[in-house]
């Protein structure tokens, strides 16, 4: 039985989205148990044989400053949900709430793993192969060192193994060109570290990749800093929104465009489904001593359910143990002094 703690109050819509999503998830996953945290008056008397409702007295809003979320709202639904993981009552926590607050609270409550300086946010982007490309960091760390990017690659590889079952996922470093000589100094140093990690058997590093390679599915995992990653994430979501808008417009114009849209609808519908970011909702906060997943704040019930599925799969496939094992194996390279020395070594 996999137990997941759910912050039912988080996100733009709160319980009106999270409760139906939880019920559908429980229907589809008979070996799952949910610990659902929320204000008593907002839970609507939710009842299910494999769900436990836990009361919280406060809610972290989407615009709460970090100081308020972390120091003043100690009985928020977000914090109570994360405490379930800390106390061993749940193997993972899921929230659609304020991303900055979720990361701050999760890091404060769960602490970071040995060997990891900064937790990172890892999510999936649809690609043309019909699958998805995992990418990190998606916004937690705007400024990163070469050592941080190495840590992201190690943790991200563990995530891909746990979720997809691939034994040796391919890794690419996001850059402005494929050549090793391109990029700023941080990227060049990171490339040297990743090549050293590959030679040591820590990673399956394939070299630099460019932005369009994310959606081609050239590699299983793309590593970058949080600034670039967040821009790419929002661009992917914008593409899905644009496709939906174009399909609606095609059916709303003159008779000729309507007829053409009807003929093309099966293809358009399949493409829309492929790029639908809701199918890939649920980003992992990697680097913590517990599993925490972030749902998009504007997620509907379908999307929030997908976040629950990602958390379930990660816990079921022992993601945390996999991350720890990979960090231990790569420890010599990930040590600050050793990493600095290696990064200065000519490729």
Secondary structure by P-SEA (a helix, b strand, c coil): cbbbbbcccccccccccaaaaaaaaaaacccbbbbcccccccccccccccbbbbbbccccccccccccccccccccaaaaaaaaaaaccccbbbbcccaaaaaaaaaaaccccccccbbbbbbcccccccbbbbbccccccccccaaaaaaaaaaaaaaaaaaccccbbbbbbbccccccccccaaaaaaaaaaaaaaaaccccccccccaaaaaaccccbbbbcaaaaaaaaaaaaaaaaaaaaaaaaaaaccaaaaaaaaaaaaaaaaaaaaaccccccbbbbccccbbbbbccccccaaaaaaaaaaaaaaaaaaaaaaaaaaaaaacccccaaaaaaaaaccc
